[in-house]
Amino acid sequence: MPARFIPTTVHKRDEFSETVSGHLEDAPDTKLVLRKLDGVPWWAKPIATFLARKETRALRTVTGIPGTPDLIREDRAGILRSWSDGMPLNLSKPSDAAFYSDAKRILRDMRRRGVTHNDLAKPQNWLMGPDGQAEVIDFQLASVHRRRGWLYRTMGYEDLRHLLKQKRRYAPHLLTATERRILARKSLPTRIWMATGKRLYNAITRGLFNWSDGEGTGNRIATEGAQIRADLMAHDAVTGVTLSPFALPAKGTGIYAFVETTLDPNATRALIPEARVELIQPVHALPSAEVAELIAMNRLDELDLLLAQDPDLRKTVAPIVAGRLNLTDRRLANL
């Protein structure tokens, strides 16, 4: 009988899965990630099952490639994979040529096995590891190609183009003339998708599911955030507000408010009903939006990597982390 997975931290939740980190009962020092599928609502199961099959096949194929997750097992509970110990590009902002060279190596290794990722436009799906090397995660939309035909070549080209978009964003000085030409030339399927399918996709995700971001986590903040900020800033004792999403202990996504104020925690909690803002934490100085989200979503490993690069930031953030209110990781660890 396979070892039991022990969940420790809920990182993300949407209609199709829940992402939880933890470890196997007999290996507490080896961190793993479970894409949990047994809590998916009935109406989302067909799509969730389809995505899970794609991800399982892709992970099985890329297992062993440095910089990609290893598939541990797949069962009714979900898809268990190795933990990728890196920081997303929107936080790490790599400007070293070695990172992009290693990222291209990952794409080459994936193509040799017939795999295209198909979702590398999101900087969150690229990580920079502690050693500065590249890592790729989230293979839900990946494809494993039996034939190396036109579709395979087109999707591989788009993977490369999306990597170069990240390079243009974080290290434009490193772009070569050839890379600039690739960035300027979208494939025909991409041009068709942008003109037709993407509009339908946006209509479904932003209309039916009320998603406002690429992850499906920030919809409440997009729809309610402006009014929440205005209501909090109306108090004289409040000088700043940062809102972040976080996975609720049971189901759904909540709003975590970091409020710059001299009020004590009880007085800060009384500023706005819990039905509108589930968690509200007083801070002496607001963290950046990226840091606030790491704290709110219990992504403390990534936060440690970020703080290691900036000791001055640690002085500001340490008391906020010490007083954090999303204790899902502690509750799960005690179960």
VOGU-3710 file (C-alpha; in Angstrom, 3 decimals, decimal comma):
1> mparfipttv> 0,000/0,000/0,000  1,453/3,401/-0,972  2,557/5,730/1,794  -0,024/8,276/2,935  0,418/11,876/1,796  0,485/14,350/4,707  -0,718/17,821/3,619  0,915/20,827/5,254  0,008/23,911/3,195  -2,803/24,796/0,781
11> hkrdefsetv> -1,338/27,082/-1,879  -4,008/27,517/-4,512  -7,576/26,505/-5,254  -9,842/26,854/-8,286  -12,828/25,005/-9,755  -10,673/22,221/-11,217  -8,174/21,343/-8,489  -6,450/22,301/-5,256  -2,666/22,595/-4,964  -1,287/21,356/-1,638
21> sghledapdt> 2,286/20,836/-0,500  3,290/18,234/2,040  5,214/14,972/2,330  4,754/11,228/2,473  4,222/9,739/5,916  7,454/7,757/5,755  9,562/10,608/4,266  8,849/13,817/6,230  11,941/15,619/4,922  11,047/15,296/1,218
31> klvlrkldgv> 8,628/18,016/0,150  6,043/17,091/-2,495  3,085/18,730/-4,227  -0,367/17,204/-4,682  -2,805/18,495/-7,270  -5,857/17,414/-5,285  -8,821/16,322/-7,409  -11,159/14,517/-5,015  -12,908/17,747/-3,988  -13,786/18,961/-7,487
41> pwwakpiatf> -17,505/19,827/-7,882  -19,503/17,448/-10,075  -20,039/19,961/-12,873  -16,285/20,573/-13,214  -15,219/16,909/-13,123  -15,178/16,318/-16,935  -12,783/19,237/-17,509  -10,747/18,437/-14,376  -10,381/14,809/-15,475  -9,302/15,855/-18,977
51> larketralr> -6,686/18,256/-17,607  -5,461/15,675/-15,092  -4,896/13,094/-17,833  -2,911/15,605/-19,878  -0,800/16,585/-16,892  -0,151/13,005/-15,790  0,980/11,979/-19,264  3,217/15,030/-19,609  4,782/14,631/-16,147  5,419/10,955/-16,781
61> tvtgipgtpd> 7,210/11,906/-19,998  9,372/14,740/-18,628  10,283/12,978/-15,374  14,058/12,924/-15,135  14,672/16,152/-17,063  16,557/18,560/-14,765  14,357/21,572/-14,088  11,017/19,761/-14,490  8,938/18,007/-11,802  9,075/14,236/-11,342
71> liredragil> 5,772/12,345/-11,273  5,559/10,380/-8,023  2,159/8,778/-8,466  -1,378/9,363/-9,733  -4,516/8,057/-8,021  -8,043/9,071/-7,049  -6,752/11,731/-4,677  -4,858/13,505/-7,434  -1,434/13,914/-9,010  1,583/13,772/-6,709
81> rswsdgmpln> 4,826/15,302/-7,986  8,150/16,504/-6,662  8,451/20,002/-5,206  10,211/22,622/-7,347  12,320/24,735/-5,023  12,403/28,009/-6,949  10,986/31,505/-7,142  8,578/32,671/-9,912  9,979/35,032/-12,518  7,716/37,901/-11,483
91> lskpsdaafy> 9,632/37,874/-8,175  13,111/36,687/-9,159  13,317/38,855/-12,332  16,396/37,014/-13,691  18,823/39,150/-15,664  21,645/36,610/-15,992  22,242/35,014/-19,404  22,888/31,656/-17,719  19,252/31,425/-16,595  17,873/31,859/-20,113
101> sdakrilrdm> 20,436/29,471/-21,543  19,303/26,824/-19,056  15,636/27,571/-19,821  16,302/26,911/-23,507  18,004/23,654/-22,506  14,806/22,574/-20,714  12,749/23,304/-23,832  15,189/21,326/-25,990  15,067/18,364/-23,588  11,267/18,492/-23,574
111> rrrgvthndl> 11,113/18,619/-27,377  13,380/15,571/-27,622  10,671/13,705/-25,702  7,884/15,185/-27,818  6,495/17,468/-25,065  5,282/21,044/-25,465  4,213/22,992/-22,378  1,680/25,370/-23,997  1,380/27,691/-20,975  4,721/29,468/-20,653
121> akpqnwlmgp> 3,330/32,959/-21,134  2,709/32,975/-17,364  5,837/34,057/-15,484  4,563/31,982/-12,525  5,202/28,804/-14,533  8,909/29,633/-14,810  10,987/29,441/-11,631  14,539/30,446/-10,838  16,071/27,880/-8,502  18,367/28,674/-5,563
131> dgqaevidfq> 21,340/27,896/-7,824  20,137/30,350/-10,466  19,047/27,610/-12,846  15,661/27,464/-14,594  12,672/25,329/-13,616  9,269/24,797/-15,257  6,050/23,803/-13,469  2,300/23,368/-14,136  1,891/20,885/-16,976  -1,936/20,948/-17,013
141> lasvhrrrgw> -2,070/22,179/-20,606  1,000/20,331/-21,880  0,889/18,023/-24,904  2,799/14,832/-25,642  3,188/14,456/-29,416  3,567/11,076/-31,079  4,465/12,703/-34,381  6,901/15,570/-34,910  4,696/17,219/-37,501  3,486/20,762/-38,114
151> lyrtmgyedl> 1,436/21,019/-34,895  4,343/19,847/-32,751  6,761/22,286/-34,406  4,279/25,156/-34,077  3,618/24,537/-30,384  7,343/24,164/-29,713  7,958/27,464/-31,486  5,357/29,146/-29,274  7,005/27,721/-26,122  10,261/29,331/-27,227
161> rhllkqkrry> 8,559/32,610/-28,139  6,908/32,781/-24,716  10,276/32,198/-23,036  11,676/35,069/-25,074  8,773/37,258/-23,929  9,926/36,641/-20,349  13,492/37,480/-21,415  12,290/40,693/-23,047  10,479/41,631/-19,834  13,283/40,919/-17,363
171> aphlltater> 16,504/41,035/-19,423  15,883/42,928/-22,699  19,587/43,736/-23,005  20,298/40,022/-23,563  18,022/39,594/-26,596  19,765/38,707/-29,845  18,683/39,876/-33,299  17,296/36,412/-34,047  15,301/36,379/-30,813  13,818/39,776/-31,637
181> rilarkslpt> 12,674/38,417/-34,994  11,040/35,420/-33,292  9,220/37,733/-30,880  7,876/39,758/-33,773  6,562/36,695/-35,634  3,573/34,942/-34,054  2,620/31,581/-35,538  -0,554/31,349/-37,630  -2,493/29,341/-34,982  -1,589/31,981/-32,389
191> riwmatgkrl> -2,850/34,784/-34,628  -6,101/32,865/-35,180  -6,413/32,148/-31,438  -5,889/35,798/-30,527  -8,583/36,855/-33,001  -11,173/34,170/-32,164  -10,584/31,541/-29,456  -9,077/33,849/-26,865  -12,183/36,024/-26,956  -14,314/32,965/-26,227
201> ynaitrglfn> -11,872/31,865/-23,504  -12,051/35,283/-21,842  -15,828/35,273/-22,098  -15,997/31,903/-20,310  -13,339/32,484/-17,635  -14,258/36,091/-16,868  -17,967/35,665/-17,406  -18,924/32,133/-16,359  -16,145/31,551/-13,785  -15,603/35,244/-12,947
211> wsdgegtgnr> -11,817/34,845/-13,207  -9,846/38,033/-13,629  -6,309/36,642/-13,761  -4,470/33,790/-15,348  -4,673/31,651/-12,224  -8,359/31,957/-11,377  -7,572/33,273/-7,892  -7,979/37,036/-7,980  -11,559/37,446/-9,183  -12,980/38,712/-5,879
221> iategaqira> -10,252/41,291/-5,568  -10,904/42,483/-9,111  -14,635/42,859/-8,523  -14,692/44,022/-4,883  -11,151/45,267/-4,244  -11,555/48,908/-5,238  -14,501/49,428/-2,884  -12,796/47,522/-0,061  -9,692/49,698/-0,383  -11,804/52,859/-0,457
231> dlmahdavtg> -13,768/51,821/2,632  -10,614/50,992/4,578  -8,770/54,136/3,492  -11,739/56,225/4,676  -10,546/55,639/8,261  -8,105/58,276/9,498  -5,881/55,690/11,147  -5,312/53,795/7,857  -2,523/54,992/5,565  -2,293/52,103/3,097
241> vtlspfalpa> -3,925/48,835/2,007  -2,704/45,811/0,039  -5,114/42,992/-0,824  -4,104/39,430/-1,668  -6,028/36,224/-2,447  -5,586/33,068/-0,360  -7,114/29,604/-0,296  -9,763/29,245/2,403  -9,380/26,256/4,768  -12,494/24,545/3,384
251> kgtgiyafve> -13,336/25,698/-0,135  -13,039/28,819/-2,201  -10,700/31,801/-2,230  -10,660/34,527/0,404  -9,318/38,076/0,658  -6,382/38,879/2,931  -5,908/42,593/3,686  -2,620/44,054/4,902  -3,482/47,429/6,442  -0,894/50,058/7,272
261> ttldpnatra> -2,129/51,471/10,567  -1,257/52,137/14,211  -4,446/50,368/15,368  -4,186/47,125/17,311  -5,376/43,834/15,718  -8,829/43,924/17,332  -9,496/47,498/16,243  -8,219/46,718/12,746  -10,505/43,698/12,502  -13,459/45,911/13,381
271> lipearveli> -12,833/48,184/10,393  -14,651/45,909/7,915  -16,960/42,868/8,208  -15,379/39,423/7,934  -17,906/38,579/5,221  -16,125/41,102/2,966  -12,507/40,526/4,069  -11,779/37,186/5,709  -8,371/38,148/7,131  -7,092/41,627/7,992
281> qpvhalpsae> -3,631/42,211/9,458  -2,284/45,543/10,762  1,290/46,331/9,662  3,618/49,249/10,324  4,842/49,305/6,714  3,145/47,735/3,700  5,015/44,973/1,891  5,038/44,949/-1,914  2,101/43,244/-3,602  4,314/40,263/-4,529
291> vaeliamnrl> 5,588/39,804/-0,969  2,098/40,243/0,465  0,778/37,486/-1,789  3,556/35,089/-0,762  2,677/35,654/2,905  -1,072/35,442/2,341  -0,796/32,200/0,343  1,731/30,548/2,695  4,429/30,407/0,018  7,077/30,877/2,675
301> deldlllaqd> 9,775/28,849/0,909  9,664/31,249/-2,017  9,604/34,174/0,402  12,775/32,892/2,114  14,541/32,785/-1,257  13,484/36,369/-1,923  14,543/37,604/1,513  17,921/35,900/1,199  18,682/38,285/-1,660  17,678/41,383/0,320
311> pdlrktvapi> 18,554/41,454/4,064  17,035/44,933/4,448  13,691/43,606/3,188  13,829/40,855/5,809  13,809/43,442/8,595  10,538/44,873/7,256  8,881/41,570/6,444  9,884/39,479/9,497  7,295/41,011/11,893  4,583/40,653/9,226
321> vagrlnltdr> 5,387/36,959/8,769  5,450/36,485/12,544  1,956/37,951/12,802  0,461/36,309/9,695  -3,117/35,147/9,994  -3,433/32,422/7,357  -2,418/29,453/9,495  -3,735/26,720/7,200  -0,269/25,152/7,176  -0,218/24,891/10,974
331> rlanl> -3,757/23,479/11,142  -3,006/20,867/8,492  0,274/19,920/10,158  -1,560/19,256/13,432  -4,138/16,939/11,855
//
